[in-house]
Amino acid sequence: MRRPLDPSVPLVLKRIALRLLMLSVFSSLPMARIVGFWRMFAILAAVNAVGCVVWALLRREKPGGHGLTHWDEALVMVLLCLLGCINA
């Protein structure tokens, strides 16, 4: 029997999509062209990951729960940071 999705899943997926859109926009700005798109993308993703970890600690969220949390967002941002480092 399938368990229904946690109510937090659509909200977290929207937040991740919005963060990814913002990372792409800020990485493609003219000022970021000096550094390069992928390097700037990696830097911004790393800063975003740190912000997600701080927010998860402040909210005292437990990693690995039933739904998605800020810990999961931080993991996605770390993976995006690694992707940016590989492509830079």
N, C-alpha and C positions, 0 to 999 in steps of 0.2 A: 504494500500500500504506500503510495507516495504521500509525503508530508507536504502541506502547502508552504509556499515561500514565506519567509519571514517578512513582515511589513517594511523592514529597513532596507531590503535588497533593492527595490526600485529607486529609493531615495539615494542610496550610496552609489548606484550605477550612474544616476544623473549627475551627482557631484563629481565622480571620476571623469565623466564625459566633459563636463564643464571645465574641470582642471586641465584636461588634455587640450581642449580648445584654447584656453588661455595660454598654456605653454607654447602651443604652436604659433599663436598670434604674437606673443612677446618675443619668441625666438626668431621671428621673421622681420622684426622691426629694423630700420636702417642702422640704428646704433648697434644692434646685435650682429650685423654683418661684419663688423670689425673682428669679432671673436669667431664667428662662424655659427651657422644654424645649429648643428648637432652639439657643439660644445656648449652653446648657450642653453639649448634644450636640456642637456645633462645637468648643468648648473641649476637651472630653475626647478628641474624635477627633484634634485637633491634637497634644495631648500624647501620644496613642497613636502617631501618625505619627512623632514625634520619637524615641520609644522604639524603634520598629521600625528607624529609620535607625541609631540608636546600636548596636542589637543586630546589625544587618547589618554595620556597620563592625567591631565586635568579632570577629565570626565570619569576617570577610574574604570575604563572599559577593560574587559577581560579579553585577551586575544584567543581566537579559536572558538568563539561561541557559536550559537546556532545561526545567527544572522551575520551580516557584514558590519564591520565597525571601522573606526579610523585606523586601526591596526592593519586592516586589509587594504585600505587606501594607501597607507605608507608602504606596504609591500609592492603595490602596483607602481607607485612612484619610484621606488628603488629599482624595480625592473626596467622602468622607462629610463632612468638615469644610466643604468648599465647599457641599455640599447644605444643611448646617445654617446656614451664613452666609446663603444665599439665602432660606431659610425664616424666619430670625430677624427 
